[in-house]
């Protein structure tokens, strides 16, 4: 086979194999990105649903606590004692708190102690929400007659109402959210039995509240996710949207895929070619509250995987162009290289046969003429050299890899095995301190032991933080808050001053890993400074879409010969260091698509982190 054809075939096969491998790699990455996105949204839907049920439960307890007010209980008991069942006659018109022409009965209902006390609650909620959220609030006695009305409109007799009969049996009533034209608002009615000290039924408290009271926390959570380009929907048990696209009870709000909500929570895809990822979680209640059977839905477009798909298409196009280029290259090589090499091959055969009279035809390429004069010697020498270097390189690489693998496995095993004994030692010291009492000599020994355990724990954490690389849990976090948390977790000598300068910046990051990063860097600065007059300055800056954090100390700096290797594992200038702290810092920063650098005079570590992270990094 001619070298031209072989070259074309080899490059074509190489490009094809690489293209196939990359194609399946991108497909795998796309599937993983989809799974991660769906699982994250599913977890968010679960959290929102649990928060919503918990918030509603807390509001129910708050409303139910009104029945425990002694003043209300005593007034209801007094009403029951004075009330005659012959008075159970419905009035000609409903009770309306806004009526000005009031009868004696109305005045007794509107202007009594219970109404005054409940009015304080109404005013409190109105001030909290800056709007009238309590639409209806009244109390009945044990005969079903209204004896106090603070707000709203209602009938005088309630004994024939189903909700009243429920409370008469000492059970609470929670109605459905519905639109009430009287109040021009979506409301939810509640009713609670009023019991005396012997748990006997003495009356009922009925309160109807606006949806704002129940959906306050949900709307805040929805706004946060909407900022992250996720559409949050709240659906009732009939498939009607309660909240969608920032609107409460929007028109034409039937959820078309509601029939696919068959489990407590799940995720799936809808639509083609514009794919939408859907994750949902149904209400399972909270403690005694059974829930409204609502469903929280999170929709997200497929932009999270569009980057992978674009790269996949571009790579396939570049592969095709590469194959075409390989064909053209083969043709060019055939003219300028292959033909002279063919003639060289013929002369090599002749020389191999001992034909030293063969005439060497000059080539247009100077290098081929040079090869003709010396290729025999070069071939032998290079072959020996390459084989020797290859064997040496493979041996060195194998030894190094085996050594690092063994060290890594041993370090991880030792670090993991040391954590439990260290915890046992610390627990033992606490028990000794409690049992021995005040003994200066023992206190000094225990303090020394505590410092030793803390130092060993830090070294164990250094090893584990370097060896384990877990996926990032990306969420918005304040840099200043992370730094303060890191400082609070350290024992900072009183003589060392730490100051934070610059504006606070919120970035997308794994908060726990970033805290480990700052703990390592700040601890290095504390150990490097003169603790009698140590000074550490942390500066927060922003450059375009990057957050820049500089940690400067007045220590002596790092030796020049160590600077090139300062972020490599097992490199340290401290007698008690592991040499993994800065290597772990570099791993964490690079996981966040950032960079870390160092300079002397003054000693400054500079961390550059993107303010926003791509979804694939989470």
DOTI-470332 format. One record per residue (C-alpha): residue in one letter; x, z, y. Coordinates in steps of 0.001 Angstrom, whole numbers, padded with zeros to 6 digits, always signed. Layout:
! residues N
aXZY ...
***
This chain:
! residues 618
x+000000+000000+000000 x+001318-000875+003424 x+002219+001988+005712 x-000177+000563+008298 x-003153+000910+005968 x-001939+004264+004706 x-001555+005575+008246 x-005008+004357+009237 x-006520+005830+006069 x-004716+009173+006456 x-005728+009644+010103 x-009290+008568+009311 x-009532+011043+006424 x-007977+013760+008583 x-010465+013198+011398 x-013363+012982+008925 x-012452+016240+007153 x-011925+017995+010460 x-015231+016610+011754 x-017093+017751+008636 x-015553+021203+008759 x-016307+021565+012463 x-019858+020288+011990 x-020676+022917+009375 x-018832+025556+011412 x-020961+024752+014465 x-024124+024744+012336 x-023200+028169+010977 x-022443+029426+014480 x-025792+028091+015730 x-027674+029816+012885 x-025837+033097+013536 x-026547+032836+017267 x-030238+032295+016502 x-030351+035272+014115 x-028551+037501+016604 x-030880+036461+019429 x-034011+037029+017332 x-032840+040409+016035 x-031865+041568+019533 x-035220+040502+020968 x-037007+042139+018018 x-035200+045412+018699 x-036108+045156+022388 x-039759+044524+021508 x-039739+047599+019234 x-038238+049738+021986 x-040746+048548+024587 x-043669+049137+022194 x-042443+052640+021313 x-041887+053440+024999 x-045397+052180+025807 x-047060+054259+023062 x-044994+057300+024057 x-045923+056863+027734 x-049635+056552+026925 x-049409+059630+024700 x-047802+061652+027495 x-050552+060527+029906 x-053221+061559+027394 x-051663+065032+027170 x-051508+065208+030964 x-055190+064303+031282 x-056208+066597+028415 x-054426+069518+030098 x-057186+069517+032736 x-059541+070987+030112 x-057250+074018+029789 x-057595+075082+033440 x-059203+078547+033403 x-061182+077891+036576 x-062828+074839+035005 x-063538+076664+031729 x-065117+079626+033473 x-067259+077364+035688 x-068480+075400+032642 x-069352+078630+030790 x-071254+079853+033872 x-073165+076541+034012 x-074110+076821+030323 x-075446+080337+030873 x-077600+079332+033855 x-078675+075930+032551 x-082147+075377+031100 x-082593+072462+028690 x-085809+071622+030530 x-083538+070520+033395 x-082292+067593+031261 x-084221+064999+033250 x-082485+061797+034321 x-082312+061211+038064 x-083866+058166+039676 x-080440+056819+040675 x-076909+057366+039339 x-074672+059993+040849 x-072385+058408+043462 x-069704+060447+045210 x-069977+058164+048246 x-073667+059058+048842 x-074280+060691+052211 x-077941+061607+051665 x-077445+064325+049036 x-080068+066469+047351 x-079495+070107+046520 x-078554+069142+042933 x-076068+066549+044170 x-074442+069049+046490 x-074087+071517+043625 x-072319+068775+041614 x-070158+067269+044358 x-069215+070437+046221 x-068373+073072+043606 x-065127+074717+042489 x-064577+072286+039578 x-064931+069232+041805 x-062524+070715+044333 x-059972+071511+041653 x-060233+068053+040052 x-060011+066425+043456 x-056520+067920+043813 x-055519+066089+040625 x-057004+062815+041926 x-055154+063115+045223 x-051904+063887+043372 x-052166+060717+041253 x-053166+058659+044289 x-050042+059793+046120 x-047850+059138+043070 x-048998+055543+042563 x-049900+054757+046193 x-053338+053584+045072 x-056558+054977+043654 x-055822+055067+039902 x-058517+057597+038882 x-061731+055567+038994 x-064111+058108+037483 x-063760+061856+036855 x-066573+064256+035986 x-067393+067267+033788 x-070515+067949+031707 x-071760+071204+030267 x-072560+071666+026593 x-075998+070059+027128 x-074546+066776+028444 x-075532+067276+032086 x-072941+066420+034748 x-071958+069592+036611 x-068988+068256+038609 x-068095+064777+039919 x-064919+064092+041851 x-064828+060300+042005 x-066781+057319+040702 x-070413+056671+039811 x-072244+057903+036704 x-075583+058994+035271 x-076626+062629+035416 x-077324+062897+031661 x-074521+061916+029243 x-075796+063458+026013 x-076974+060062+024694 x-073503+058481+025063 x-071447+057899+021909 x-068252+059174+023524 x-070010+062424+024499 x-071176+062985+020925 x-067565+062523+019765 x-066292+065198+022146 x-069154+067504+021170 x-067602+067448+017678 x-064333+068688+019263 x-062616+065312+019085 x-060986+063341+021890 x-062234+059883+022817 x-059954+056991+023853 x-061713+053785+024855 x-060495+050197+025134 x-059024+048631+028260 x-061796+046577+029865 x-062658+045071+033229 x-065102+047235+035221 x-066887+045284+037960 x-067921+048519+039693 x-064266+049263+040401 x-062975+045652+040332 x-060151+046752+038045 x-059103+046979+034405 x-059679+050548+033283 x-059422+052765+030196 x-061923+055641+029649 x-060903+058983+028104 x-063033+061981+027197 x-061865+065425+026015 x-063808+068440+024732 x-063560+071643+026766 x-063162+074637+024477 x-063347+078348+025215 x-060800+080935+024023 x-062509+081029+020604 x-062262+077215+020317 x-066013+076800+020740 x-067286+073658+022440 x-068533+074391+025958 x-068382+071010+027728 x-066703+067620+028187 x-064272+066178+030713 x-064554+062400+031229 x-061873+060453+033148 x-061476+056701+033651 x-058080+055481+034894 x-056655+052182+036095 x-054300+050170+033880 x-051479+051006+036349 x-051293+054514+034878 x-050732+053262+031320 x-048627+050148+031933 x-046235+051538+034561 x-043186+051875+032259 x-044041+048665+030388 x-044098+046635+033613 x-040670+048009+034552 x-039249+047067+031119 x-040827+043611+031367 x-039279+043011+034794 x-035818+043861+033414 x-036140+041384+030532 x-037638+038724+032788 x-034444+038903+034816 x-032589+038081+031569 x-034685+034885+031183 x-036956+036435+028564 x-040731+036221+028814 x-042453+039492+027851 x-046114+039344+026758 x-048500+042196+025915 x-051319+041152+023553 x-054425+043045+022413 x-055705+043118+018825 x-057827+040003+019445 x-054893+037854+020525 x-055761+037957+024229 x-052846+038442+026628 x-053012+041661+028632 x-049792+040766+030468 x-048101+037357+030621 x-045849+035561+033102 x-045955+038507+035480 x-049781+038586+035581 x-052266+041141+034265 x-055059+039603+032148 x-054286+035970+033082 x-056935+033314+032496 x-056806+031159+029331 x-054563+033803+027838 x-055232+033383+024105 x-051916+033482+022199 x-051877+030386+019976 x-049497+031818+017381 x-051249+035202+017135 x-052140+034528+013478 x-048437+034722+012581 x-048290+038428+013524 x-048696+039644+009939 x-046256+042576+009860 x-045312+045493+012121 x-042449+043432+013589 x-040794+040101+012911 x-039256+037016+014540 x-039761+033257+014204 x-039325+029919+016013 x-042016+027683+017480 x-042072+024271+019135 x-040103+021067+018685 x-037922+019643+020164 x-038035+022443+022782 x-037618+025465+020507 x-038869+028888+021587 x-037664+032058+019852 x-040487+034581+019368 x-039996+038262+018461 x-042807+040829+018310 x-043573+044456+017523 x-047036+045931+016941 x-048228+049352+018051 x-047950+052012+015353 x-048967+054890+017617 x-047080+057958+018742 x-047622+061375+017158 x-051386+062115+017351 x-052076+058923+019328 x-053022+056068+016948 x-052277+053365+019497 x-054374+050488+020858 x-053181+047955+018203 x-051429+046075+020983 x-048480+043767+020343 x-045365+043328+022506 x-044041+039744+022317 x-040715+038472+023670 x-040261+034720+024119 x-036857+033175+024790 x-035856+029544+025103 x-033120+028004+022951 x-030522+027886+025742 x-028509+030455+023788 x-027544+027745+021254 x-027504+024700+023528 x-023802+025198+024233 x-023006+024994+020520 x-025132+021875+020081 x-023441+020148+023038 x-020012+020965+021639 x-021094+019633+018270 x-022239+016297+019725 x-019123+015944+021876 x-016874+016679+018935 x-018549+014058+016727 x-018122+011488+019502 x-014466+012414+019939 x-013964+012126+016165 x-015391+008607+016184 x-013128+007665+019076 x-010194+009167+017171 x-010877+006980+014136 x-011059+003869+016344 x-007813+004896+018048 x-006169+005381+014645 x-007070+001825+013655 x-005634+000435+016885 x-002525+002565+016482 x-002012+001218+012960 x-002116-002359+014178 x+000406-001603+016949 x+002715+000205+014540 x+002517-002730+012153 x+004003-005036+014789 x+006639-002815+016366 x+007572-000340+013644 x+006332-001307+010192 x+007973-004750+010054 x+011456-003442+011028 x+011042-000613+008542 x+010179-003129+005825 x+013389-005000+006525 x+015247-001681+006510 x+013715-000920+003125 x+014992-004191+001684 x+018500-003469+002943 x+018282+000047+001453 x+017522-001522-001955 x+020459-003857-001596 x+022759-001007-000587 x+021477+000994-003515 x+022493-001857-005780 x+025927-001915-004223 x+025382-005053-002229 x+027557-004240+000745 x+027593-007847+001931 x+023978-007740+003014 x+023586-008750+006603 x+021764-006317+008847 x+019360-008009+011198 x+019177-006344+014553 x+015829-004843+015638 x+014282-004877+019068 x+014129-001094+018755 x+017436+000632+019408 x+016511+003720+017395 x+016007+001653+014234 x+019487+000171+014642 x+020893+003697+014894 x+018969+004780+011815 x+020385+001793+009927 x+023942+003006+010492 x+023426+006673+009625 x+020185+007237+007745 x+021838+007925+004393 x+023812+010895+005653 x+020968+012109+007833 x+018463+011927+004979 x+020557+014136+002712 x+021440+016626+005449 x+017945+016944+006839 x+016364+017296+003450 x+018635+020226+002592 x+018178+021760+006023 x+014388+021473+006003 x+014091+022903+002534 x+016328+025835+003440 x+014495+026577+006691 x+011121+026240+005037 x+011994+028680+002302 x+013475+031109+004826 x+010461+030852+007148 x+007986+031298+004308 x+009929+034296+002996 x+010078+035937+006445 x+006408+035286+007117 x+005411+036616+003718 x+007485+039763+004138 x+006149+040369+007655 x+002532+039823+006633 x+002871+042045+003596 x+004500+044740+005693 x+001886+044606+008462 x-000952+044514+005922 x+000445+047505+004073 x+001007+049404+007336 x-002499+048568+008538 x-004191+049633+005305 x-002111+052809+005072 x-002718+053657+008750 x-006471+053109+008503 x-006658+055175+005311 x-004549+058005+006739 x-006400+058007+010071 x-009781+058094+008332 x-008671+060829+005902 x-007262+062958+008756 x-010503+063088+010775 x-012325+065472+008427 x-009396+067946+008064 x-008959+067971+011839 x-012635+068770+012255 x-012312+071536+009671 x-009299+072991+011504 x-011146+072938+014833 x-014183+074631+013236 x-011903+077237+011687 x-010330+077991+015071 x-013790+078503+016584 x-014699+080942+013798 x-011412+082860+014281 x-011979+083155+018049 x-015501+084519+017508 x-014474+087022+014832 x-011162+088279+016252 x-012408+088949+019758 x-010040+089306+022700 x-006417+089191+021501 x-003941+087575+023914 x-001414+086760+021219 x-003993+085101+018939 x-005603+083333+021924 x-002222+081808+022806 x-001696+080615+019224 x-005228+079145+019034 x-004786+077336+022357 x-001540+075843+021068 x-003283+074815+017830 x-006180+073317+019841 x-003785+071182+021891 x-002075+069995+018700 x-005421+069102+017074 x-006540+067252+020230 x-003271+065294+020278 x-003615+064373+016603 x-007305+063421+017095 x-006332+061134+019959 x-003663+059472+017813 x-006167+059028+014969 x-008643+057436+017397 x-005842+055138+018670 x-005241+053888+015123 x-008945+053428+014310 x-009732+051752+017644 x-006948+049240+017048 x-007764+048499+013401 x-011559+048213+013593 x-013008+045332+015587 x-016773+045749+015741 x-019196+043335+017474 x-019851+044008+021150 x-023104+045672+022240 x-023488+043877+025571 x-025683+045378+028279 x-025426+045820+032062 x-023334+048843+033027 x-021790+050315+036194 x-017983+050207+036247 x-017835+053335+038392 x-020085+055225+035947 x-017951+054163+032965 x-014759+055272+034746 x-016291+058635+035710 x-017422+059174+032121 x-013904+058370+030893 x-012372+060858+033355 x-014839+063582+032344 x-013848+063175+028680 x-010179+063840+029500 x-008407+067103+030297 x-007038+066254+033713 x-004458+068758+035040 x-005509+070383+038305 x-002353+069077+039998 x-003234+065422+039213 x-005478+063721+041773 x-007685+060822+040632 x-009539+058736+043218 x-011883+055750+042827 x-011962+053171+045619 x-013989+050034+046276 x-017582+049034+045748 x-019371+049644+042454 x-019972+046553+040304 x-022425+046148+037434 x-021068+044013+034586 x-022230+042905+031152 x-020102+044819+028673 x-019934+047105+025659 x-020065+050428+027520 x-018465+052510+024740 x-015510+050141+024276 x-014942+049891+028025 x-014904+053718+028182 x-012218+053748+025425 x-010235+051194+027487 x-010282+053376+030621 x-009613+056580+028649 x-006410+055042+027211 x-005189+053676+030564 x-006013+056815+032597 x-004458+059055+029913 x-001274+056928+030038 x-001184+057344+033818 x-001684+061142+033547 x+001142+061387+031020 x+003405+059132+033105 x+002954+060938+036433 x+004695+064035+037643 x+001876+066478+036853 x+002962+068767+039708 x+002039+066069+042235 x+000518+063278+040200 x-001677+060727+041928 x-003822+058067+040253 x-005782+055503+042279 x-008442+053308+040675 x-009547+050296+042742 x-012648+048206+041981 x-012772+044676+043420 x-014722+041464+042940 x-013253+037956+042917 x-015860+035215+042484 x-017537+035973+039135 x-014906+038446+037961 x-014591+042205+038355 x-011024+043392+038927 x-009998+046987+038217 x-006542+048210+039214 x-005197+051548+037901 x-002184+052648+039924 x-000086+055787+039459 x+003030+057248+041070 x+004889+057498+037757 x+008350+056004+037090 x+006911+052887+035439 x+007976+051200+032179 x+011472+050093+031229 x+012068+046419+031982 x+013172+045602+028427 x+009844+046874+027028 x+007521+045082+029497 x+007288+041764+027514 x+006173+043715+024421 x+004136+046452+026125 x+000806+045212+024687 x+002136+044665+021172 x+001239+047162+018411 x+003693+049953+017516 x+005494+049645+020881 x+005723+052979+022746 x+008060+054943+024974 x+006478+058303+024128 x+007797+060484+021343 x+004273+061505+020338 x+002568+058148+020874 x+001210+055770+018216 x+002048+052572+020067 x-001533+051340+019578 x-003233+052485+022798 x-002308+049492+024975 x-002734+047097+022023 x-006303+048422+021616 x-006857+047967+025369 x-005754+044335+025120 x-008111+043746+022158 x-011088+045235+024044 x-010397+043209+027207 x-009973+039964+025254 x-013220+040637+023365 x-014889+040653+026814 x-013188+037301+027693 x-010967+039094+030176 x-007266+039685+030722 x-004965+042656+031309 x-001575+042670+033013 x+001073+045136+034149 x+003555+045488+036968 x+006149+048026+038097 x+006928+049308+041600 x+004275+050611+041906 x+002951+051052+038366 x-000320+049092+038209 x-002446+047968+035252 x-004824+045178+036308 x-007951+044378+034257 x-009974+041235+034978 x-013442+041094+033338 x-016202+038459+033825 x-019241+040035+035481 x-021577+038218+033094 x-020922+037577+029419 x-022023+034601+027324 x-024715+035500+024756 x-022395+034610+021882 x-020084+037520+022861 x-022720+040118+022273 
***
